Amino acid sequence: MRRLIEADAQSVWLLPNIPSSAGPQVLAEYRQQAVTLQDAAGTLRVLASCLRCCWPDPGTDPWPGQPADLARVDRVLEQLTPGRDQRSRQRLLTAALRRLEAARWVLQTAGRVRLGPRVATWGPLELSTVRELWRMIPDPDSDMRPQRQEAR
């Protein structure tokens, strides 16, 4: 088991150290969902948005990260899902956050989200890949939407 202590030292997460080669039976025995996350309706884009907002410095460990307002996460998601209107994007965000929270990739509290203890299970190889991907995710404080050009 891996023991993760919350930043406020008021609670602890106990995560089983399950090898990446563990099959569905082993995962079921430990009541764990598969490590790989299916991109059901853009769930990975929502996770990427949360990573960008809740992990300000990719040179550090991602867990526990920092809480972020859902509005910031939505700004990143808007840039990752061009063409979606606000209502559609809000449905995507809500549904994906439910899936991610059920698997403990993220944790939610009243209008805020933070990274869950599951991100602490990433090994050095996965973490180096995630760090590289982090650099490609738009910054929530910048507006990278394409500008419309006037017809000439």
Disulfide bonds with the S-S distance in Angstrom:
none
